């Protein structure tokens, strides 16, 4: 069985759009692209935790827009500051969610026409983990289908206000358990969560008899919808 790991750089308000540069993804008028860069180039915790994410065997699982960004950068980056990651990305398989019959020019790329269905099939096979980067719409579809096994979330101390977000309203309810965390002096929080069954609910303080005021409040909610 293969795991699906969502790797996500997010702001404190959950935005994950265009972390790498101003021209990365201005969709929707997003004007704050590159918000991770001031931290990524200097924060030792960020470097160590990204190294852990990409230090184990994996294949990439990308949405079409993120694939285009990566394919225009990583094949030409093996002599740059992130040469180790570039060589790894260029060597491994890239699974790309795309409904259009287009050419995928990056060596080792494989198209997925029905992402959720085909990822479910890939999970049943033997092989390395399937790791997402960016790819908001793809991540939303995987969460909605209950296919995500692990979340590696890098939360940066910025508030962006608008932009594409990690979680959509259609995520399938699931409990997750924190298995690792690291906090840098710069305020970056790196956290690893793994699936931990169904969401459990209960009443804080126990199941005491509701007061007349509480019963009235519930009836009011029902009337108001």
C-alpha positions as CSV (number, residue, x, y, z in Angstrom):
1,X,0.0,0.0,0.0
2,X,1.2,3.5,-0.9
3,X,0.5,6.5,1.4
4,X,-0.8,9.8,0.2
5,X,1.1,12.6,2.0
6,X,-0.1,16.2,1.5
7,X,2.9,18.6,1.8
8,X,1.7,22.1,2.3
9,X,3.1,25.6,3.0
10,X,0.3,27.7,4.6
11,X,-0.2,31.1,6.2
12,X,-1.8,31.3,9.6
13,X,-5.1,31.8,7.9
14,X,-4.7,28.7,5.8
15,X,-3.7,30.3,2.4
16,X,-1.3,28.2,0.3
17,X,-1.3,30.1,-2.9
18,X,2.0,31.1,-4.6
19,X,4.5,30.5,-1.7
20,X,7.6,30.5,-4.0
21,X,7.6,33.7,-6.0
22,X,5.6,36.8,-7.1
23,X,5.0,35.4,-10.6
24,X,4.2,31.8,-9.5
25,X,0.4,32.0,-9.4
26,X,-1.4,35.4,-9.6
27,X,-4.8,33.8,-10.2
28,X,-7.7,35.8,-8.7
29,X,-5.5,38.9,-8.4
30,X,-3.3,37.4,-5.7
31,X,-0.5,39.9,-5.1
32,X,1.5,38.4,-2.3
33,X,3.3,35.6,-4.1
34,X,6.7,34.6,-2.6
35,X,5.6,34.9,1.0
36,X,7.6,31.8,2.0
37,X,10.9,32.9,0.5
38,X,12.1,35.2,3.3
39,X,11.8,32.3,5.7
40,X,12.8,29.4,3.4
41,X,16.2,30.8,2.6
42,X,17.3,31.5,6.2
43,X,15.3,29.2,8.6
44,X,17.2,26.1,9.6
45,X,14.1,24.4,10.9
46,X,12.4,24.8,7.5
47,X,15.4,23.3,5.7
48,X,15.6,20.4,8.1
49,X,11.9,19.6,7.9
50,X,11.7,19.9,4.1
51,X,14.8,17.6,4.0
52,X,12.8,15.0,6.0
53,X,9.8,15.3,3.7
54,X,11.9,14.6,0.6
55,X,14.5,12.4,2.3
56,X,12.4,9.2,2.0
57,X,11.3,7.5,-1.2
58,X,8.4,9.2,-2.9
59,X,6.7,10.2,-6.2
60,X,5.1,13.5,-6.8
61,X,1.4,14.0,-7.1
62,X,0.6,17.3,-8.7
63,X,-2.3,19.3,-10.1
64,X,-1.9,20.7,-13.6
65,X,-1.1,24.3,-12.6
66,X,1.5,23.3,-10.1
67,X,3.0,20.8,-12.6
68,X,3.4,23.7,-15.2
69,X,5.2,25.8,-12.5
70,X,7.5,22.9,-11.5
71,X,8.2,21.8,-15.1
72,X,9.4,25.3,-16.0
73,X,11.8,25.4,-13.0
74,X,13.1,22.1,-11.6
75,X,14.6,20.6,-14.9
76,X,16.8,23.7,-15.1
77,X,17.7,23.9,-11.3
78,X,20.3,21.2,-10.8
79,X,23.1,23.7,-10.6
80,X,21.2,26.0,-8.2
81,X,20.8,26.3,-4.4
82,X,18.3,23.5,-4.2
83,X,20.2,21.1,-6.5
84,X,19.5,18.0,-4.3
85,X,15.8,18.5,-4.5
86,X,16.0,19.3,-8.3
87,X,17.9,16.0,-9.0
88,X,15.3,14.1,-6.9
89,X,12.3,15.7,-8.6
90,X,13.8,15.2,-12.1
91,X,14.4,11.5,-11.4
92,X,11.2,10.4,-9.8
93,X,7.7,9.8,-11.3
94,X,5.4,12.8,-11.5
95,X,1.7,11.9,-11.5
96,X,-0.3,14.9,-12.9
97,X,-4.1,15.4,-12.5
98,X,-5.2,16.8,-15.8
99,X,-8.5,16.4,-17.7
100,X,-7.0,17.6,-20.9
101,X,-5.1,15.6,-23.4
102,X,-1.9,17.7,-23.4
103,X,1.8,16.9,-23.6
104,X,3.6,16.5,-20.3
105,X,7.2,17.5,-21.3
106,X,8.9,16.9,-18.0
107,X,10.6,13.5,-18.1
108,X,8.9,10.9,-16.0
109,X,5.4,12.5,-16.1
110,X,2.2,10.4,-16.1
111,X,-1.2,11.9,-16.5
112,X,-4.2,11.1,-14.3
113,X,-7.6,11.9,-16.0
114,X,-9.7,10.9,-13.0
115,X,-7.5,11.9,-10.1
116,X,-9.4,10.5,-7.1
117,X,-10.2,7.2,-8.8
118,X,-6.7,6.7,-10.2
119,X,-5.0,7.8,-6.9
120,X,-7.1,5.2,-5.1
121,X,-5.8,2.6,-7.5
122,X,-2.2,3.8,-7.1
123,X,-2.6,3.5,-3.3
124,X,-3.3,-0.2,-3.6
125,X,0.0,-0.8,-5.4
126,X,3.4,-1.3,-3.9
127,X,5.7,1.7,-4.2
128,X,6.9,4.9,-2.6
129,X,4.6,7.5,-1.0
130,X,2.7,9.9,-3.2
131,X,3.5,13.4,-2.1
132,X,1.6,16.5,-3.1
133,X,3.1,20.0,-3.4
134,X,0.8,23.0,-3.9
135,X,-2.1,21.7,-6.2
136,X,-5.0,23.1,-4.2
137,X,-7.8,21.7,-6.3
138,X,-6.2,18.2,-6.3
139,X,-5.7,18.3,-2.5
140,X,-9.3,19.3,-2.1
141,X,-10.4,16.3,-4.2
142,X,-8.2,13.9,-2.3
143,X,-9.5,15.1,1.1
144,X,-13.1,14.9,-0.2
145,X,-12.5,11.3,-1.2
146,X,-10.8,10.4,2.1
147,X,-7.5,9.4,0.4
148,X,-5.1,11.5,2.4
149,X,-3.1,9.5,5.0
150,X,-0.7,12.1,6.3
151,X,-0.4,15.9,6.4
152,X,2.9,17.7,6.5
153,X,1.9,21.3,7.2
154,X,4.4,24.2,7.4
155,X,2.7,27.1,9.0
156,X,4.4,30.5,8.5
157,X,3.8,33.6,10.7
158,X,2.0,35.7,8.1
159,X,-1.6,36.6,7.5
160,X,-2.6,36.8,3.8
161,X,-6.3,37.4,4.0
162,X,-7.2,35.9,0.6
163,X,-6.0,33.2,-1.8
164,X,-6.4,29.5,-2.4
165,X,-6.7,27.6,0.9
166,X,-5.5,24.2,2.0
167,X,-8.9,23.0,3.2
168,X,-12.2,23.2,1.4
169,X,-15.8,22.8,2.7
170,X,-16.0,19.3,1.1
171,X,-13.2,17.6,3.1
172,X,-14.3,14.3,4.4
173,X,-14.4,14.4,8.2
174,X,-11.4,12.5,9.7
175,X,-9.5,12.6,13.0
176,X,-5.7,13.1,12.7
177,X,-3.0,12.6,15.3
178,X,0.1,14.8,15.7
179,X,3.2,12.6,15.4
180,X,5.9,15.2,15.0
181,X,6.4,19.0,15.4
182,X,9.1,21.6,15.3
183,X,9.0,25.3,15.9
184,X,11.7,27.7,14.7
185,X,12.8,31.0,16.4
186,X,11.3,32.8,13.4
187,X,7.8,31.4,14.1
188,X,7.6,28.6,11.6
189,X,5.6,25.6,12.8
190,X,6.2,22.3,11.0
191,X,3.7,19.6,12.0
192,X,3.1,16.0,10.9
193,X,-0.4,14.6,11.3
194,X,-1.5,11.0,10.5
195,X,-5.0,9.7,10.1
196,X,-6.5,8.5,13.4
197,X,-10.0,7.1,12.6
198,X,-13.3,8.9,12.8
199,X,-14.0,12.2,14.4
200,X,-15.2,11.7,18.0
201,X,-17.7,14.0,19.6
202,X,-18.9,14.5,23.2
203,X,-20.2,17.2,25.5
204,X,-17.6,19.3,27.5
205,X,-18.2,18.7,31.2
206,X,-20.2,15.6,30.7
207,X,-23.8,14.8,29.9
208,X,-25.6,17.0,32.5
209,X,-29.3,17.6,32.2
210,X,-29.8,20.8,30.0
211,X,-31.2,23.8,31.8
212,X,-34.5,25.3,30.7
213,X,-32.5,28.2,29.1
214,X,-30.5,25.7,27.1
215,X,-33.6,23.8,25.9
216,X,-35.1,27.2,24.9
217,X,-31.8,28.0,23.0
218,X,-32.0,24.8,21.1
219,X,-35.6,25.3,20.1
220,X,-34.7,28.8,18.9
221,X,-32.0,27.4,16.7
222,X,-34.4,24.9,15.2
223,X,-36.9,27.7,14.4
224,X,-34.3,29.9,12.9
225,X,-32.7,27.1,10.8
